[in-house]
Amino acid sequence: MSKTQYPNETSQALASERNPAKSIIDTDEILTESATASWVKMSLSGFRKLRRSRRGPRFIRVGGSRLIRYKKSDVEEWLSQHVSQ
């Protein structure tokens, strides 16, 4: 069982209402730039070139312009659009 134990379903529902951001994160994983490049089997520098040339997947800037993150669903969509026939 998880660290947070709920005595009944009502308590669990109330806990999820208090933290709606958790449900968003659970459904769509956020990946770092290096983790994403590794996942699609590319070098980090090559993956960055795709982002800079606007040919890569949609990305999120966190903390100004220094941190780049990717939603897993956006990367999956981008991959599906670039499958060879």
C-alpha positions in Angstrom: 0.0 0.0 0.0 1.2 3.6 -0.6 2.6 5.8 2.1 -0.7 7.7 2.3 -3.4 5.4 3.5 -7.0 6.4 3.2 -9.6 4.8 5.5 -12.3 5.0 2.8 -12.9 6.3 -0.7 -14.4 9.6 0.6 -11.2 10.5 2.3 -9.2 9.7 -0.9 -11.6 11.9 -3.0 -11.2 14.8 -0.6 -7.4 14.5 -0.7 -7.3 14.5 -4.5 -9.6 17.6 -4.5 -7.1 19.4 -2.2 -4.2 18.7 -4.7 -5.5 18.9 -8.3 -2.0 19.4 -9.7 -1.0 15.9 -8.6 -3.6 14.4 -10.9 -2.3 16.4 -13.9 1.3 15.2 -13.2 0.2 11.6 -12.8 -1.5 11.6 -16.2 1.2 13.3 -18.1 4.8 12.8 -17.0 7.2 15.7 -17.3 10.6 14.8 -18.6 14.0 16.6 -18.5 15.8 17.5 -21.7 18.4 14.8 -21.2 15.9 12.1 -20.3 13.8 12.9 -23.4 16.8 12.8 -25.7 17.8 9.4 -24.2 14.3 8.1 -24.5 14.2 8.9 -28.2 17.7 7.5 -28.6 19.3 10.8 -29.7 22.3 12.7 -28.4 21.5 15.7 -26.2 23.2 18.1 -28.6 21.3 16.7 -31.6 18.0 17.0 -29.7 18.8 20.6 -28.7 19.4 21.4 -32.4 15.9 20.1 -33.2 14.4 22.4 -30.5 16.4 25.4 -31.6 15.3 24.9 -35.2 11.7 24.4 -34.1 11.6 20.9 -35.6 11.4 19.0 -32.2 8.5 18.3 -29.9 6.7 21.1 -28.0 8.6 22.1 -24.9 8.1 24.0 -21.6 10.5 26.6 -20.2 10.7 26.5 -16.5 12.4 29.2 -14.4 13.0 31.7 -17.2 14.8 30.2 -20.2 17.3 27.9 -18.5 15.3 24.8 -17.8 13.7 22.9 -20.6 11.1 20.2 -19.9 8.9 18.1 -22.1 5.4 16.6 -21.6 5.6 12.9 -22.4 2.3 13.1 -24.4 3.8 15.9 -26.6 6.9 13.8 -27.3 4.8 10.7 -28.2 2.7 12.9 -30.5 5.8 14.3 -32.2 7.2 10.8 -32.6 4.0 9.5 -34.2 4.1 12.3 -36.7 7.7 11.4 -37.7 7.3 7.7 -38.3 8.5 6.5 -41.7 5.9 4.7 -43.9 
